[in-house]
Amino acid sequence: MGAGKALWRRKLLSIASAAALAGSVLALSVGPAAASAGDPQAGANGVAADTGHPQAEIDGVASAFGLTTDQARAQLAAQDAAHRVAAALPADVRAHSAGYWFDAAAGKLAVAVTTAAATDEARAAGAEAQTVAHSQNDLDRTTAAVRNLVGAGVPGVFSWGVDVRNNSVTVSVDRTRSTAATAIFLDQARDLGVTITGTDSSPRPQSGTVQTGSPWWPGSESNCSVGFGVMDSGGGKGFLTAGHCTNDVDQPAYGASGQQNRVGTSNVGGAHSVNAHEGDMGLVAVTEPGWTVLPVVNTWGQPAVTVSGAVDAMVGDRVCHSGNTSHWQCGEVKYTHKSVDYGGNVVDDLTWTTACSLGGDSGGGWLVGDKAAGLHSGGPSQCVQNPGDGDMSIFQPVLEALGKWQLTLVTGGGGSDSTPPTVPGSPRITGTSATSVSLAWDASTDNVGVTGYDVYNGSSLAASVAQTSATVTGLNPDTAYTFTVKARDAAGNASPASTAVAARTQPGGGDGRTLTNDTDYPIRGYQTASSPITSTLTGRAAATLTVGVTIQYACAEDLAVTLVDPNGWSYWLKNAGGSGCTPWTGAKTFSASSFSSPAGGQWQLRVTDRGSRGTGLLDSWSLTL
């Protein structure tokens, strides 16, 4: 990893060396095993008998928010109820929702909805409904437009994403790093209707020497720390940590400095580490004899917490984390699915919190109750009260890492999950080629959290993914297939199979290289609609690219249409401009000469409305490669 890795966001939940633990036990931050004398409410595994929450969490939340322990217990009980209401929201509410969060002041789930009917249904389900102007699709489109404007980076711009409570997209800017280029970007961003937040600081990859706890060492480099213990599909032991600690392929992992007490190998085969747009997560395989992976979290003097499962944190949740430097700290989730630019390294879909963290905490475990929620990624240079965006702590959601590598979280304490997810809804075909079929489906729900989906071709497992879409490859041309989908959770529970969906691959002989995206994207004044197609084809694209575009819009002269290839090359298919105002109703076909583009990867069609003469719809488009 080199000296540079020591400057990255170091791990916390720990691995004990043989000298520290008899029998060479690999532990997730081992702490006191019993309640202290000052904690009469704490029972087995440090869980308060009257709430089911760890006593360390109750005390941490009380300290973080200035509450009594009784008030903290009541708030956490209300938070649990909010999660149950969220998991049971009716489908119509989800379809017309722009997000939800835990409203601590009201003590219940709050849901942003866009229709009167959804308002009534949400309230009937036990939630607090707030009518908002922007749908989830609106927010997603604006976020994508901001991401396109940011490109490879803008000085001072360190974060962008949805603020669900304010029904807006926010962009955070460090004023101390801004330049003239920043001002140009902000003018363009304001045209999109985003909220600009100015700060005098920004998050950074945290560094520092781990002073206490139980670290692990990547090769001969400075130490990192363990996140959460896991098992792979073959029964192999391991632990999750951050991707910036596992970027070297097949690197020995040790339980003591000086390359002593080998534990196993990090990033086996080079396919078990991510530190880019996708996330900040890595996997270490525990292969050496004598090491045992435990589900125990060090709470630094409080009763230890035993991990019982995994969950996605939502905005408003009270969360706690354990760190080598800041120790046990709690706070509130302010944002989810928000991007950060760590000075040239952009990571998407991270969770931002008000909890204190310091250099040396990185990679430690974040918890909602006794459930794993994330791996510490980065944060401020110092802890402040009432932190703004530039001083928040950031973590990688753990469910994404579990799903990516088909892992099962190591749990204990008798609280393991046994409830399977709901059936994936509305499976549908989104594209075909001569050798592949792409499909998508509606997300499942789970009492703890869905970690991934398995796609079956007949009775055979064809693909395993973390998201709600997949492409099955290696198929025969001009052949009929039937697919079903099952959802999985962190405990390995599988849902019943979805309804079957049929597809036929396209004929061979070069005729099977047409891909489609039938998802509707709204077209609005001075905004860009971006529609992706992911291709699994091999080799180069054809010398001439053929693009079919179906749009419903009053003024074709207002629209500019661009195709972007997997390498980032742009093909102008249509420029805005011209006299008059003629409607675009239906399909139009364009062609462009290829820049030796690869056939495989993500292609995007971008439709930019450069006028203000109404709204419209990108209905579908196709690409022949």
C-alpha positions in Angstrom: 0.0 0.0 0.0 3.0 2.3 0.6 3.3 5.4 2.8 0.4 7.1 1.0 -2.0 4.6 2.5 -1.2 5.7 6.0 -2.8 9.0 5.0 -6.0 7.3 4.2 -9.0 6.7 6.4 -7.8 4.1 8.9 -9.8 1.3 10.5 -11.1 1.0 14.0 -13.0 -2.1 15.2 -10.2 -4.3 16.0 -8.2 -7.5 15.6 -6.4 -8.7 18.7 -2.9 -10.1 18.6 -1.9 -13.3 20.2 -0.2 -11.4 22.9 -3.4 -9.5 23.7 -5.9 -12.4 23.6 -5.2 -15.9 24.7 -5.7 -18.3 21.9 -5.0 -15.7 19.2 -8.6 -14.5 18.8 -9.5 -12.2 16.0 -12.2 -9.9 17.6 -14.4 -7.0 16.5 -13.1 -4.6 19.1 -13.3 -6.8 22.2 -14.6 -4.8 25.2 -15.8 -5.5 28.7 -18.0 -8.6 28.7 -20.3 -7.6 31.5 -22.2 -4.5 32.7 -20.3 -2.2 34.9 -21.6 -1.6 38.4 -22.9 1.8 37.4 -25.1 0.3 34.7 -27.9 -1.5 36.6 -30.1 -1.6 33.4 -27.6 -3.6 31.4 -28.2 -7.3 31.1 -26.5 -10.0 29.0 -24.4 -8.8 26.1 -24.8 -5.2 27.5 -28.4 -5.0 26.3 -30.7 -3.0 28.6 -33.4 -5.4 29.6 -36.3 -2.9 29.3 -35.6 -1.8 25.7 -33.6 -4.4 23.8 -31.0 -1.7 23.1 -27.3 -1.9 24.2 -26.7 0.1 27.3 -23.7 1.7 25.6 -26.0 3.0 22.9 -28.5 4.4 25.4 -25.7 6.2 27.3 -24.1 7.4 24.1 -27.3 8.8 22.7 -28.1 10.5 26.0 -24.7 12.1 26.0 -24.8 13.2 22.3 -28.2 14.8 22.5 -28.3 16.1 26.1 -31.0 13.6 27.2 -31.6 11.7 30.3 -31.2 7.9 30.0 -35.0 7.5 30.2 -35.5 10.0 27.4 -32.9 8.2 25.3 -34.6 4.9 25.8 -37.9 6.4 24.7 -36.4 8.0 21.6 -34.7 4.7 20.6 -38.0 2.8 21.0 -39.7 5.4 18.8 -36.9 5.0 16.2 -37.5 1.2 16.2 -41.2 1.8 15.6 -40.3 4.2 12.7 -38.2 1.4 11.1 -41.1 -1.0 11.3 -43.5 1.5 9.8 -41.0 2.2 7.0 -40.7 -1.5 6.2 -44.5 -1.9 5.9 -45.3 1.3 3.9 -47.9 0.5 1.2 -46.7 0.2 -2.4 -48.6 3.3 -3.5 -46.9 5.4 -0.8 -43.5 4.2 -1.9 -44.4 4.9 -5.5 -45.3 8.5 -4.7 -42.6 9.1 -2.0 -39.5 11.3 -2.2 -38.0 9.6 0.8 -38.5 9.2 4.5 -36.8 9.8 7.8 -37.1 9.4 11.6 -38.5 12.6 13.1 -37.2 12.5 16.6 -39.3 15.5 17.7 -42.5 13.9 16.6 -41.3 10.4 17.6 -42.4 8.8 14.4 -41.6 8.1 10.8 -41.9 11.1 8.4 -42.6 10.5 4.7 -42.3 13.0 1.9 -45.2 12.4 -0.6 -46.3 14.0 -3.8 -50.1 13.2 -3.9 -53.0 13.6 -1.6 -53.9 9.9 -1.8 -50.4 9.0 -0.7 -50.7 11.5 2.2 -53.8 9.7 3.5 -52.3 6.2 3.1 -49.1 7.2 4.8 -51.0 8.6 7.8 -53.2 5.5 7.9 -50.0 3.4 8.1 -48.8 5.4 11.2 -46.4 7.9 9.5 -46.3 11.6 9.5 -46.9 12.8 5.9 -45.4 15.9 4.4 -46.5 17.0 0.9 -43.5 18.1 -1.3 -43.0 19.5 -4.7 -40.2 17.2 -6.0 -40.6 13.5 -6.6 -37.8 11.0 -6.1 -37.2 10.9 -9.9 -36.9 14.7 -9.8 -34.3 14.6 -7.1 -32.4 11.7 -8.8 -32.3 13.6 -12.2 -31.0 16.8 -10.5 -28.4 14.8 -8.6 -27.2 13.2 -11.9 -27.1 16.6 -13.5 -24.9 17.9 -10.7 -22.7 14.9 -11.0 -22.2 15.6 -14.7 -21.3 19.3 -13.9 -18.8 18.2 -11.3 -17.1 15.9 -13.8 -13.5 15.2 -12.6 -13.9 17.7 -9.8 -14.4 21.4 -9.0 -12.2 23.3 -6.6 -13.9 23.5 -3.2 -16.9 21.3 -4.1 -16.7 18.4 -1.8 -20.2 16.9 -1.6 -23.5 16.7 -3.4 -26.7 14.7 -2.9 -30.3 14.7 -1.7 -31.4 16.4 1.6 -34.5 14.3 2.1 -35.9 16.4 4.9 -35.8 19.6 2.8 -36.8 17.9 -0.5 -33.8 19.3 -2.3 -30.4 18.5 -3.8 -27.6 20.2 -1.9 -24.1 21.0 -3.0 -21.5 21.7 -0.3 -18.6 24.1 -1.0 -15.5 24.8 1.1 -15.0 28.6 0.6 -11.3 28.4 1.5 -10.6 26.2 -1.5 -12.9 28.0 -4.1 -11.6 29.6 -7.3 -13.1 31.3 -10.3 -14.0 27.8 -11.7 -16.0 27.3 -8.6 -18.1 30.4 -9.2 -18.8 29.2 -12.8 -19.9 25.8 -11.5 -22.2 27.4 -8.9 -23.9 29.5 -11.5 -24.7 26.4 -13.5 -25.7 24.5 -10.4 -28.1 27.2 -9.3 -29.8 27.0 -12.7 -30.7 23.4 -11.7 -32.5 24.6 -8.5 -30.0 23.1 -6.0 -29.3 24.4 -2.5 -25.7 25.7 -2.0 -24.1 25.3 1.4 -20.9 27.2 2.1 -18.4 26.0 4.8 -14.9 26.9 5.9 -13.8 23.2 6.1 -14.3 19.9 4.3 -14.1 16.2 5.1 -10.8 14.5 4.5 -9.3 11.1 4.5 -8.5 10.7 8.2 -5.1 9.7 9.3 -3.4 9.1 12.6 -1.7 6.5 14.7 -4.0 3.9 16.3 -3.2 4.4 20.0 -5.5 1.8 21.6 -7.6 -1.2 20.5 -6.6 -4.2 18.4 -5.3 -3.3 15.0 -4.3 -5.4 12.0 -1.3 -4.7 9.7 -1.4 -4.9 5.9 2.0 -6.3 5.1 4.8 -4.1 6.4 2.7 -1.0 6.4 1.1 1.0 9.2 -1.9 -0.5 10.9 -5.6 -0.6 10.0 -8.5 -2.0 12.0 -11.2 -4.5 11.6 -14.8 -3.7 10.6 -17.2 -6.6 10.9 -16.7 -10.4 10.8 -18.2 -12.3 7.9 -18.4 -15.7 6.3 -18.3 -16.3 2.5 -20.6 -18.6 0.5 -18.1 -21.4 1.0 -17.9 -21.1 4.7 -14.6 -19.1 4.7 -13.9 -16.6 7.5 -13.1 -13.0 6.9 -13.7 -9.4 8.0 -14.8 -6.3 6.2 -12.8 -3.1 6.3 -12.3 -0.1 4.1 -11.2 -0.3 0.5 -8.3 2.1 0.9 -6.6 -0.4 3.3 -7.0 -3.4 0.9 -6.0 -1.9 -2.4 -3.0 -4.2 -2.8 -3.7 -7.6 -4.3 -3.1 -10.7 -2.2 -1.3 -8.8 0.6 -0.5 -10.6 3.8 -2.5 -9.5 6.8 -1.0 -9.6 10.3 -2.2 -9.4 13.8 1.0 -7.7 15.1 3.5 -5.2 13.8 6.7 -6.3 12.2 4.9 -8.8 10.0 4.1 -11.1 13.0 1.1 -13.3 13.7 -0.3 -13.7 10.2 -4.1 -13.7 10.1 -4.8 -14.2 6.4 -4.8 -12.3 3.1 -6.4 -9.0 2.0 -8.0 -8.5 -1.4 -7.7 -12.1 -2.6 -7.3 -12.2 -6.3 -7.7 -8.5 -6.7 -11.5 -8.7 -6.7 -12.2 -7.8 -3.1 -11.4 -4.1 -2.7 -13.2 -0.9 -3.9 -12.2 2.6 -3.3 -13.9 4.7 -6.0 -17.4 5.8 -7.1 -18.9 2.5 -6.0 -17.8 2.7 -2.4 -15.0 2.4 0.2 -15.0 -1.3 1.2 -12.6 -4.2 1.3 -12.4 -7.8 2.5 -9.7 -9.7 4.3 -9.8 -13.5 4.3 -8.9 -15.1 7.6 -7.1 -18.3 6.7 -4.5 -18.9 9.3 -5.2 -21.5 12.1 -6.1 -20.3 15.6 -8.0 -17.2 14.6 -11.7 -16.9 15.5 -14.0 -14.2 14.1 -16.2 -12.8 16.9 -19.3 -10.4 16.6 -18.2 -8.2 19.5 -17.8 -4.4 19.4 -15.6 -2.5 21.8 -17.5 0.3 23.5 -14.5 1.6 25.5 -15.6 1.0 29.1 -19.3 0.5 28.4 -20.8 -3.1 28.3 -19.7 -4.7 25.0 -22.2 -4.9 22.2 -22.8 -8.2 20.3 -23.8 -7.7 16.7 -27.2 -9.3 15.9 -27.7 -8.4 12.2 -27.3 -5.6 9.6 -29.4 -2.7 8.6 -29.4 0.4 6.4 -29.5 3.6 8.5 -32.1 6.2 7.5 -32.0 10.0 7.9 -32.7 10.9 11.5 -31.5 7.7 13.0 -29.4 7.8 16.2 -26.2 5.9 15.3 -23.0 5.1 17.3 -19.5 4.1 16.3 -16.4 2.8 17.9 -13.0 4.4 17.1 -9.4 4.0 18.3 -9.1 7.8 18.8 -12.5 9.2 19.6 -13.6 5.9 21.2 -17.4 5.5 21.5 -19.3 8.3 19.9 -23.0 8.8 18.9 -24.9 11.2 16.7 -27.6 11.6 14.1 -27.7 10.6 10.4 -28.1 13.8 8.3 -27.8 12.4 4.8 -27.8 9.1 3.0 -26.7 8.3 -0.6 -24.5 11.4 -0.7 -21.2 11.8 -2.6 -17.9 13.0 -1.3 -14.8 14.2 -3.0 -11.8 13.3 -0.9 -9.5 15.6 -2.9 -9.6 13.8 -6.2 -11.1 10.5 -5.1 -14.9 10.7 -5.4 -17.0 8.1 -3.5 -20.8 7.9 -4.0 -23.7 6.7 -1.8 -22.2 7.4 1.6 -23.9 8.2 4.9 -23.2 11.4 6.7 -23.6 11.9 10.5 -23.0 14.4 13.3 -21.1 12.0 15.5 -17.6 12.9 16.4 -14.7 11.1 14.8 -11.0 11.6 14.5 -8.0 10.3 12.6 -7.4 6.7 13.6 -11.2 5.9 13.8 -11.5 5.0 10.1 -12.9 1.6 9.2 -14.6 1.2 12.6 -18.1 -0.2 12.9 -21.2 2.0 12.8 -24.3 0.6 14.6 -28.0 1.2 14.7 -28.9 -0.4 18.0 -27.0 -3.7 17.9 -27.1 -4.0 14.1 -24.1 -3.3 11.8 -24.8 -0.3 9.6 -21.5 0.9 8.2 -17.7 1.1 8.0 -16.1 4.4 8.9 -14.7 6.2 5.8 -13.7 9.7 6.7 -14.5 12.9 8.5 -13.2 16.1 10.0 -9.7 17.1 11.3 -11.3 17.9 14.7 -14.6 17.4 16.4 -17.0 20.4 16.7 -20.4 21.0 18.2 -23.3 21.3 15.8 -21.1 20.3 12.8 -21.9 21.6 9.3 -21.3 19.5 6.2 -17.6 20.1 6.3 -17.2 18.6 9.8 -19.4 15.5 9.6 -18.3 11.9 9.9 -18.9 9.6 6.9 -19.5 5.9 6.6 -19.9 3.2 3.9 -23.2 1.3 4.3 -22.3 -2.3 5.3 -25.2 -4.0 3.4 -23.7 -2.9 0.1 -20.4 -4.7 1.0 -22.2 -7.8 2.2 -24.2 -8.0 -1.0 -21.3 -7.3 -3.3 -19.3 -10.3 -2.2 -22.1 -12.6 -1.2 -21.1 -12.5 2.5 -23.0 -13.4 5.7 -22.4 -11.2 8.7 -21.1 -13.0 11.8 -23.7 -12.4 14.5 -24.4 -13.6 18.1 -26.3 -13.0 21.3 -29.4 -14.9 20.2 -30.7 -12.0 18.1 -29.9 -13.5 14.7 -32.4 -12.7 11.9 -34.7 -15.5 10.7 -37.2 -13.5 8.6 -36.8 -13.7 4.8 -37.2 -10.7 2.6 -40.4 -10.1 0.6 -40.7 -11.3 -2.9 -39.1 -9.0 -5.6 -41.8 -7.3 -7.5 -42.6 -6.7 -11.2 -39.6 -8.4 -12.9 -39.2 -7.1 -16.4 -36.9 -7.4 -19.4 -34.9 -4.2 -20.2 -32.8 -5.4 -23.1 -31.5 -8.3 -25.1 -28.6 -9.2 -27.3 -27.7 -12.4 -29.1 -26.0 -13.7 -26.0 -27.5 -11.8 -23.1 -30.7 -10.6 -21.4 -30.9 -7.6 -19.1 -33.7 -7.4 -16.5 -34.9 -5.3 -13.6 -37.3 -5.6 -10.7 -38.8 -3.7 -7.8 -36.9 -3.8 -4.5 -37.8 -6.2 -1.7 -38.2 -5.2 1.9 -36.9 -7.0 5.0 -37.2 -6.6 8.8 -33.4 -6.0 8.9 -32.2 -5.3 5.4 -31.9 -6.8 1.9 -28.3 -7.4 0.9 -28.7 -8.7 -2.6 -30.6 -10.6 -5.2 -30.1 -13.9 -7.1 -31.3 -14.3 -10.6 -32.3 -17.8 -11.8 -32.3 -19.0 -15.4 -34.9 -21.7 -15.0 -33.6 -23.6 -11.9 -30.0 -22.5 -12.3 -28.4 -19.6 -10.6 -27.4 -17.1 -13.4 -26.3 -13.9 -11.5 -26.0 -12.5 -8.0 -26.2 -8.7 -7.6 -26.6 -6.0 -4.9 -28.9 -3.8 -7.0 -32.3 -4.2 -8.6 -31.1 -5.0 -12.1 -28.8 -7.6 -13.7 -27.6 -8.8 -17.1 -27.3 -12.5 -17.7 -24.6 -13.4 -20.2 -23.4 -16.5 -22.0 -26.8 -17.3 -23.6 -27.5 -18.8 -27.0 -28.8 -16.7 -29.9 -32.5 -16.8 -30.8 -33.4 -18.8 -27.8 -36.2 -18.5 -25.3 -35.4 -18.2 -21.5 -37.4 -17.8 -18.3 -36.0 -15.9 -15.3 -37.0 -15.5 -11.7 -35.5 -13.4 -8.9 -35.0 -14.1 -5.1 -33.9 -11.6 -2.5 -31.4 -12.3 0.3 -30.7 -10.7 3.6 -27.5 -10.5 5.7 -28.4 -13.7 7.7 -28.7 -15.7 4.5 -32.5 -15.8 4.4 -33.9 -16.0 0.9 -37.3 -14.8 -0.3 -39.7 -16.9 -2.4 -39.1 -16.6 -6.1 -40.6 -13.7 -8.1 -43.1 -14.3 -10.9 -41.3 -15.6 -14.0 -40.5 -13.3 -16.9 -39.7 -14.6 -20.4 -37.3 -13.3 -23.0 -35.8 -14.4 -26.3 -32.3 -13.5 -27.3 -31.7 -11.9 -30.6 -30.6 -13.8 -33.7 -26.9 -14.3 -34.2 -24.8 -13.3 -37.1 -24.3 -9.7 -36.0 -28.0 -8.9 -35.6 -28.0 -9.2 -31.9 -26.1 -6.1 -30.9 -29.1 -3.8 -30.3 -29.7 -2.7 -26.7 -32.6 -0.7 -25.3 -33.7 1.4 -22.3 -37.4 1.8 -22.0 -37.4 3.8 -18.7 -39.2 7.1 -18.9 -37.2 10.3 -18.1 -38.8 13.7 -17.8 -37.4 16.6 -19.9 -37.5 20.0 -18.3 -36.3 23.5 -19.2 -32.5 23.9 -18.9 -32.0 20.4 -17.5 -30.4 17.3 -18.8 -32.1 13.9 -18.8 -29.5 11.1 -18.7 -30.5 7.5 -19.6 -28.0 4.7 -19.3 -27.5 1.4 -21.0 -25.0 -1.2 -19.7 -23.6 -3.4 -22.4 -22.0 -6.8 -21.8 -20.8 -7.2 -25.4 -17.2 -7.8 -26.1 -14.8 -6.3 -28.6 -15.2 -2.9 -30.4 -18.4 -1.1 -31.3 -19.4 -1.0 -35.0 -17.8 1.6 -37.2 -21.2 3.3 -37.5 -23.3 3.6 -34.4 -27.1 3.7 -34.8 -29.3 5.3 -32.2 -33.1 5.3 -32.1 -34.7 8.0 -29.8 -38.4 8.2 -28.9 -39.3 11.5 -27.4 -42.6 13.4 -26.7 -41.9 17.1 -26.6 -43.5 20.3 -28.0 -40.4 21.9 -29.4 -37.7 19.7 -31.0 -35.6 22.9 -31.7 -35.0 23.2 -27.9 -33.4 19.8 -27.6 -29.7 18.8 -27.8 -29.1 15.0 -27.9 -25.7 13.5 -27.1 -24.4 9.9 -26.9 -21.6 9.2 -24.4 -19.5 6.0 -24.8 -17.9 4.0 -22.0 -14.6 5.9 -22.4 -16.4 9.3 -21.9 -16.3 10.3 -25.6 -19.3 12.3 -26.7 -21.2 11.9 -30.0 -23.4 14.9 -30.9 -26.5 13.5 -32.5 -28.6 16.7 -32.6 -27.8 20.3 -31.6 -30.4 22.6 -30.2 -31.5 25.6 -32.4 -33.3 26.4 -35.6 -36.3 28.5 -36.4 -39.8 27.7 -35.4 -41.2 25.2 -32.9 -42.0 21.7 -34.3 -43.1 18.9 -32.0 -41.1 15.7 -31.5 -43.6 12.9 -31.3 -42.2 9.4 -31.8 -39.0 7.8 -32.9 -36.1 9.4 -34.7 -33.0 7.6 -35.9 -29.4 9.0 -35.8 -26.0 7.7 -36.8 -22.4 8.5 -35.8 -19.0 7.3 -36.7 -17.3 5.4 -33.9 -14.1 6.6 -32.2 -13.1 2.9 -31.8 -15.3 2.7 -28.7 -15.5 -0.5 -26.7 -18.8 -2.3 -27.2 -18.9 -3.2 -23.5 -19.6 -0.8 -20.6 -22.0 1.9 -19.8 -23.4 4.1 -22.6 -25.5 7.1 -21.9 -28.0 9.2 -23.9 -28.2 12.7 -22.7 -31.1 15.0 -23.8 -30.6 18.6 -22.8 -33.5 21.1 -22.9 -32.0 24.4 -23.8 -35.2 26.3 -24.0 -38.2 27.0 -21.7 -41.2 26.1 -24.0 -42.7 23.4 -21.9 -41.8 19.9 -20.5 -41.7 16.5 -22.2 -40.6 12.9 -21.9 -37.7 10.7 -23.1 -39.8 7.6 -23.7 -37.1 5.1 -24.8 -33.9 4.7 -26.9 -32.0 2.0 -28.5 -28.3 1.6 -29.5 -27.0 -0.7 -32.2 -23.3 -1.6 -31.7 
